Amino acid sequence: MANTGLESTLMQFTQELRELLGNQLLAVVLYGSAAGENFVPGSSDLNTAIVVQRMGFEVLKKLQPHIVSWHKRGFAVPLIVDRNFLHYSRDVFHGIL
């Protein structure tokens, strides 16, 4: 990744998720323009998917207070999926887990 500011932002985001979700967090996936060469700093959103062991109200409750601050740092509202969802959607999400 050539943009060190972007890399630092993503590392901080990932660390926050680790602290919030602990062992429940399985993966953080960057997709969209930031994952390729079309990213425009200050203009492009950071699109992420958060993969957890099991999706439920407790996960949403832990993440909700942070959505506004993440948005201010350029993150779109993350896609949150669980292992079971990926298992039954593996034809679409092949290679994530």
N, C-alpha and C positions, 0 to 999 in steps of 0.2 A: 504494500500500500504506500503510495508516494506521498500522500497528504498526512503529515505527522499530527496536525491539529485534529483531523478526522480520526486518526488512529487513537489518539489520546481520549477523545470524546467517546469512542466506542468501548475502549477499555474501562473507562469510568462507569459507563452505563452497565457493562457486564458485571463489574464489581458490585454495583448497587443491587443488581438482580440477585447475585450470589448471597449478599447480606440479607435481602428481603425474603428469599425463597429457600435458601439452604439446599438440602438434598432434594427438594422438590424440583429444582431447576435441572433440566437435562441438556438444553442447548439454547444458544442465542444465534439466530441466523440473520445476516444482513442480506437484503435483496434490493432490487431496483437499481436506480442510477448510481448510487453510492458503491454498489458492488462491481461496477464496471467503469468504463471510461467516460460516461456521460454526466458524471456528477459535477454540479455547479455550486461551489461553496456559497452559502448565504441565500441560495435560491432553491436548491433541491432538498427535499425531505430525506431523512434517514429512515428507511423502511426496515423494520425488524419483525422477526417472528420469534416468539418465546415458546419453547417446548418444555412442558412440565410433566411430572409423573401422572398426575390426575387433576383435571380441571374441576374447579368448584368455587363456591362463593368465597372461601377463605383465600384463595389465590387472588381473586379480583379485589378483595378487601385490602390485601397487602399492597397491591400495585396501584390502586385508584388514587391515593394521595400524591403520587409521584407523576401522574400523567401530565399535569400542567407544567411542572418544571422540565420534564423531558421535552415537551412541545416547544418551550422557550429555547431549548438547546438544539432544535431542529429535527426532533424525532416526530414522525407521524404516530398516531395511536398504534401500538404494536398488535400484530396478530398473535393470539394466544391459543395454542393447541396442546393437546395432551398426547401421550404415547399411544393410547387406544385409537384416537382419531387418525394419527399417522399410520397405524397398523392397517386400518380399514381403508385408508386412502393411499396406500403405497404405490399404486399405479401412477398417482400424480406427484407424490413427494418422495420418489425413489432416491435413495442415497443420503437422506438426512440422518436417519438412525439405523 
